[in-house]
Amino acid sequence: MRSVERCLTLLRAVLSRLATTLITLIGVAVIVFFVIRVVPGNPIAMMVAPGATEADIAALKAQYGLDKSIPVQFGIWLSGVVHGDFGTSITTRQPVLSLVLSRLPATLELSVMALIIAMILGGFAALTGTRLRGTRTEAAIDVGNGMALSVPDFLWGLLLILGFGVLLPVFHISGRVTPSLDLPFVTNFYLTEALLRLRFDLWADIVSHMFLPALALAIPLAAIIGQLLKQSLKETMHLDYVTLSRTKGYGENHVILREALPNAILPTLTLVGVQFTFLIGGTVIIERLFSYEGLGNMAIDAVINRDLPLIQGIVILFALIFTLVNLAVDLCYAALNPRLRHG
Amino acid sequence: MKLNRRALLQLSAATAALGFSGLAARAQAIDELVIAYNVTLPAWDPTTGPSAVNPTIQGIYQSVFDQYILQQPDLKPAPGLLTEWGWNEDKTKVSMTVREGVKWHDGSDFTAEDVAWSLTRAADPATGNPIQFVWGTLANIKAEGNKVTADVAQFDPTIFKWMYFLTGYVLPKAYYEKVGAEGFEAAPVGTGPYMVEKFERNAFVRLKANENYWGGAPEFKTVTIKFVTDAAARVAEVESGNSHVTLEVPYEEYDRLKATLTGVAKPVSDIGMIFLNDIDVMLDANVRKAAAHAIDKQAIIDRLLSGYGVKIDTLETPEYDAYDPTITVEYSPEKAVELLAASGYSVDNPVKFKIQTTKGFKPKDYEMVQAIVGLWRKVGIEAEIEVYEIAKHYELRAADQLAPAAFYNWGNSVGDPTTSTGFAMFGPSPHSVWDGKDLIDMIGPLWGEKDETKRIDGWKAVDRYIAENALVIPLLQYVQPILSAPGVVVTPHASGALLPHLMKRA
């Protein structure tokens, strides 16, 4: 009975968050739509040919629906969105929805890979620092964390390109996959699909392309994870139950991994969720730097070309991802936190 | 799992092997040419939408599609899909002869019908060709045998030049009508030297040589054009050997890398200039002339662009039809001081105005404007710099709302004066911000001038008038740096288009 009540409470919370998400998305849509039409630079001025007359310019505006008032344009766009039509990209003349959905998997895979790398690096640094606390190794880890945090991800990207693309050419520095390879994929989740199809040759090629951009994104996040987790572990290590397990004769590794870590990891998990959204935002610059065919790279082109429908589509999608990730984090936290889990 | 030294070494070796696995081709001789291109290709139809008038991607279009008339690397026209072209005696009709024996990439025959259909389609406002106002000057376009004829609805002396300029491409009538715009976008077909094998938007296009190309099969059988928009990443691409050719790298990097790679840097049909808007202080001829005389263009080229640039004093470069080397504007700060003094200005009482510029859109654009402002300050001009995006420049220029001075670059790959001085300086043009009646009256009759010698002389006179009255400040002709692997010889094209079929093995 109590578990049914808990489920209903959870369901109400989820529905309430979904309603908030919807309101957020509508707000974002309104702001983006109006802001990008108010800022200087319009797509028609960029494509007006030399010698075009006023009539030619008016015809171009009409062709792209930019001859109507902004509220009317918004009404048309919103009505299209409700029916699943996000409009047509001005530069590519392709439907916006299919364009952004085709690029989304690339960005998601890159972000998840970056997150995994960040968790491995950050977790390793935190555990090593805790295990060797008070030694020079801990001091070195702290210095490393500080450096990783103070250098922005795009600079890490440039350094990685120079280091592992030019001086020691181990990894690919541009693109997502080697163009000459034949891809048997039916989805755009190349990395996942290569693994599922057991095509390890393709998987290795994709990883070789993704590793440096993912690492550039991961380094600052790894430093944050490392710092917070180490701090949490240190605090937990002084709690009574940890002391008790030591008294029982468990080794230090067991005490850290089995006793302290499960409790210490909760604040880090929350942070990881929040940071993941920032990480997706960070892909914009990193994808550009590594010529990675994701959503971020497309976003920059859309802004440069003032491709209004495409900008709107990308921003809405980013907003949707951000809100859903936050929702997922809240749910994970509720599921993992013993106090919340047991009511 | 225990992480000991042995396990760590095994892990490192596995990681290195993973990385090397994708790079096996690097050590081999160049079999598949890889080009790191500076822009992306948004759409394949070279005759519609914003991409059609984007000069930077014409090189990719020209690899797949042929233009009506071939343009040689020195910008001069040559027989292409059209082998002959011209007007009748009274210039009321045009006639064109179409090359025979040419095949489309899908194996079908190229015919005069394709040319007539492409011209008719381009002239139809409904298709969205941004240059429709030019193609619309031809009417009643007909194909008969290997001849195409049309009536001249409105005489345009540059109509055949547009046939190797923006949107001047021949598309396959039967194929396009069969697959439609969407199908064409998915699988473009042309008659060009390369066929599209694979296209990943924002990533790369892989091209396969057209062995039946009428101009001879290209030397490199497979070409991959990677879209690498970041200049630092392009440098890394060629330096690491991931790409064999790249372009538009910073001049400092070009100088550094040409010692180990092959470098070619030739002037292209792209110029840097300062638009002067006839508002505020720019209505004073002394101010304009002083601003022009105070700029040491050669010093700017030498110090900021490492010498890669050609000083110009008109909007015509030496390759253009109306270039006149006798029109010069000397660098003379003394004369600038005198001119300003005549209008009551001095270093202590400077004339003030705003200059707009982009930052990073063209090589050292902002730095050049900073240098110019520094030179102006010495003679009594105090200019405030405003940085804007290129999109804002287009919008302001179309609305005739540019600041009194605005830095910009202008491309004119056909070299005709109408598409340089004409559109940039003719008041009614949406690209001009100088509305002086004198100039409009001078330029007006030249649009329809049928005597070619008289027309070109007329433009030279316009250029002289503009220079003498400082209605615009031309600065320099850009030089395009191209880097290639030692095994590749690149033939640069003065239009700035990087064409893989002009690349050979060393």
Chai-1 contact restraints between the chains, C-beta under 6 A:
chainA,res_idxA,chainB,res_idxB,connection_type,confidence,min_distance_angstrom,max_distance_angstrom,comment,restraint_id
A,P40,B,K392,contact,1.0,0.0,6.0,A-B,restraint_1
A,P40,B,E395,contact,1.0,0.0,6.0,A-B,restraint_2
A,G41,B,E389,contact,1.0,0.0,6.0,A-B,restraint_3
A,G41,B,A391,contact,1.0,0.0,6.0,A-B,restraint_4
A,G41,B,K392,contact,1.0,0.0,6.0,A-B,restraint_5
A,G41,B,E395,contact,1.0,0.0,6.0,A-B,restraint_6
A,N42,B,E395,contact,1.0,0.0,6.0,A-B,restraint_7
A,A45,B,Y394,contact,1.0,0.0,6.0,A-B,restraint_8
A,A45,B,E395,contact,1.0,0.0,6.0,A-B,restraint_9
A,A45,B,A398,contact,1.0,0.0,6.0,A-B,restraint_10
A,M46,B,A391,contact,1.0,0.0,6.0,A-B,restraint_11
A,M46,B,Y394,contact,1.0,0.0,6.0,A-B,restraint_12
A,M47,B,P50,contact,1.0,0.0,6.0,A-B,restraint_13
A,M47,B,V53,contact,1.0,0.0,6.0,A-B,restraint_14
A,M47,B,P130,contact,1.0,0.0,6.0,A-B,restraint_15
A,V48,B,A398,contact,1.0,0.0,6.0,A-B,restraint_16
A,V48,B,P430,contact,1.0,0.0,6.0,A-B,restraint_17
A,A49,B,V53,contact,1.0,0.0,6.0,A-B,restraint_18
A,A49,B,P130,contact,1.0,0.0,6.0,A-B,restraint_19
A,A49,B,I131,contact,1.0,0.0,6.0,A-B,restraint_20
A,P50,B,F423,contact,1.0,0.0,6.0,A-B,restraint_21
A,P50,B,H431,contact,1.0,0.0,6.0,A-B,restraint_22
A,G51,B,F423,contact,1.0,0.0,6.0,A-B,restraint_23
A,A52,B,F133,contact,1.0,0.0,6.0,A-B,restraint_24
A,A52,B,P430,contact,1.0,0.0,6.0,A-B,restraint_25
A,D56,B,F133,contact,1.0,0.0,6.0,A-B,restraint_26
A,Q63,B,G128,contact,1.0,0.0,6.0,A-B,restraint_27
A,T91,B,P42,contact,1.0,0.0,6.0,A-B,restraint_28
A,T91,B,P50,contact,1.0,0.0,6.0,A-B,restraint_29
A,T92,B,P42,contact,1.0,0.0,6.0,A-B,restraint_30
A,T92,B,A43,contact,1.0,0.0,6.0,A-B,restraint_31
A,R93,B,A43,contact,1.0,0.0,6.0,A-B,restraint_32
A,R93,B,G49,contact,1.0,0.0,6.0,A-B,restraint_33
A,I161,B,A236,contact,1.0,0.0,6.0,A-B,restraint_34
A,G165,B,A236,contact,1.0,0.0,6.0,A-B,restraint_35
A,G165,B,S240,contact,1.0,0.0,6.0,A-B,restraint_36
A,V166,B,A236,contact,1.0,0.0,6.0,A-B,restraint_37
A,V166,B,E239,contact,1.0,0.0,6.0,A-B,restraint_38
A,V166,B,S240,contact,1.0,0.0,6.0,A-B,restraint_39
A,P169,B,S240,contact,1.0,0.0,6.0,A-B,restraint_40
A,V170,B,G19,contact,1.0,0.0,6.0,A-B,restraint_41
A,F171,B,G19,contact,1.0,0.0,6.0,A-B,restraint_42
A,H172,B,G22,contact,1.0,0.0,6.0,A-B,restraint_43
A,I173,B,A236,contact,1.0,0.0,6.0,A-B,restraint_44
A,S174,B,K226,contact,1.0,0.0,6.0,A-B,restraint_45
A,S174,B,V228,contact,1.0,0.0,6.0,A-B,restraint_46
A,G175,B,A203,contact,1.0,0.0,6.0,A-B,restraint_47
A,T178,B,G22,contact,1.0,0.0,6.0,A-B,restraint_48
A,P179,B,F204,contact,1.0,0.0,6.0,A-B,restraint_49
A,P179,B,R206,contact,1.0,0.0,6.0,A-B,restraint_50
A,P179,B,T224,contact,1.0,0.0,6.0,A-B,restraint_51
A,A204,B,L18,contact,1.0,0.0,6.0,A-B,restraint_52
A,A204,B,S21,contact,1.0,0.0,6.0,A-B,restraint_53
A,D205,B,G22,contact,1.0,0.0,6.0,A-B,restraint_54
A,S208,B,G19,contact,1.0,0.0,6.0,A-B,restraint_55
A,S208,B,G22,contact,1.0,0.0,6.0,A-B,restraint_56
A,R288,B,D230,contact,1.0,0.0,6.0,A-B,restraint_57
A,L289,B,D230,contact,1.0,0.0,6.0,A-B,restraint_58
A,L289,B,A233,contact,1.0,0.0,6.0,A-B,restraint_59
A,S291,B,V228,contact,1.0,0.0,6.0,A-B,restraint_60
A,E293,B,E200,contact,1.0,0.0,6.0,A-B,restraint_61
A,E293,B,N202,contact,1.0,0.0,6.0,A-B,restraint_62
A,E293,B,A203,contact,1.0,0.0,6.0,A-B,restraint_63
A,N297,B,N202,contact,1.0,0.0,6.0,A-B,restraint_64
A,M298,B,N202,contact,1.0,0.0,6.0,A-B,restraint_65
A,D301,B,T40,contact,1.0,0.0,6.0,A-B,restraint_66
A,R306,B,A391,contact,1.0,0.0,6.0,A-B,restraint_67
